[in-house]
Amino acid sequence: MGNQALLACGMAAGPVFTVAYLVEGARRAGYKSVRHPVSSLALGRTGWVQTVSFLLAGLLSLVFAVGLWGVGPSRWGAALIGAWAVGLLGAGIFRTDPVSGYPPGTPDQLPGHTPAGALHDLFSLTGFLSLASACFVFALHGSLGWSSYSIASGLLFAATMVLASAAFGQNQHVVELGGLIQRVSVTIGWTWMTVLAARTLHT
């Protein structure tokens, strides 16, 4: 597979992941996109759809990282995209614990993490930190406009992820908006990576 094809995978990962959670979230009984996290879609009878989405987006991102390693301006940045990919893969392999009352009949917060839930959160956190860091690393390579966009994306991605985590931790001020905040965050992150892929592909 040539570098062009590898880089094109970076343009596909975000849209694939986004379409999957939008469609699956819309058809789930008892699931509230504004309140519940994307990861919760991996729970239940059709949870395999979200699991496949995590794994496919992770594989596409990993292939993209390989392409960046070969042609991109920063190998550190490529490695961070690779770590983001590993985070997605781990989040797909290990299912999240129920949170915020989904699936229906479960408590808003479990008294403790299951081993799988703890690993899901660990991989997710690693991925989020890696993608935010990648924004700042790639900001060092390019025009002022690109640098400003990358820095703003990194800051907003990190800030909204902190807010989403607080919501899923049942902070009363934001708990009802946790899903919405998380979706804003992942949209910021995926959009930045898609633009990075398009930019690198056409350089």
Protein Blocks (a to p, Z undefined) as FASTA:
>chain_A
ZZklmmmmmmmmmmmmmmmmmmmmmmpghiafklpcfklmmgcjklmmmmmmmmmmmmmm
mmmmmmmmmmmmbfklmmmmmmmmmmmmmmmmpccddeehiaehiafbdfbdcfklmmmm
mmmmmmmmmmmmmmmmmmmnccfklmmmmmmmmmmmmmmmmmmmmmmnopaklmmmmmmm
mmmmmmmmmmmmmmmmmmmmmZZ
